[in-house]
């Protein structure tokens, strides 16, 4: 695992968009295509993300081909690590790569002194929430609004909200 740099932006953008939106995302189980239209991210948005001092995007590459097949966004907020944009290529989902990314993200959080990892998940994504619960994350009872009028996050096809999930690293 290594951290993304500006050189990775074209490949990273393509991977993330393929996993979350459009027909390519339907090859995997993490698609948001029925909930949101438009793109999931852009090179410009990812560049802004990488410019944040407390943020990183960890990359996961295929050992044989060096192709980018997964990533996860992490941002340190005191003793809390925010985890987002966990992405695995839709062509190879359900092969344990997401689990590896989660474990590496948690280890990275521990290495920076974080006590908890937090994420937000679209409330309609019951199968994804269940997947995170099987990995020790729990619903906190907190919800947050989805940015319904911000095309940088996609174009909602229905009313959306986030649920907050958290896992202690103790």
Phi, psi and omega in degrees: 000136173221163180277143179292150172234178180299334179293337182273352189302314180300314181292321179295315179300314180298316180299310184298313180296323180292331183276336186249332187227159175075181184297324181299327182292338181288350176287339179249184181255004182261011183300144172247010188300331179280343182259329187221141171257182180078190181268161178275325180201172178226165177300321181296316179296318178293324177297319177298319179298312181294338180283345178290129183299328184264006185248151174210158171237117178276137182255146174235119183248150175295130184295326184279319187252347185068011177290142176287120183237355179194160177199165175209137178268134179226137177222121181281129178228083185069235179270010181248136174251122175273131179245131178210172173053038174295119189227133171229137178310131182299337179293335187229025177291160180070030176239014176093358181292319177300318178299316179299316179299318180298314180296319179292323177296317179294321178295319177299316179299315178300318182296338178261009176083017179281145179262334184221156171242134181234148176213163171242141181228138176301128189301331180286351185271063184303319182292326178286318176301316179297322179298316178293322178299321178295342178259015173095001178275145182234145173294134181270346186093349179274141171238156178226149181290146173275140179288083188295336184250018182244101184297348176297337181256359182112170182251104184300138177263353180203168177294131183233155173212160176259145165256150180258132178238149183214150176222132174281145182260004182312000000 
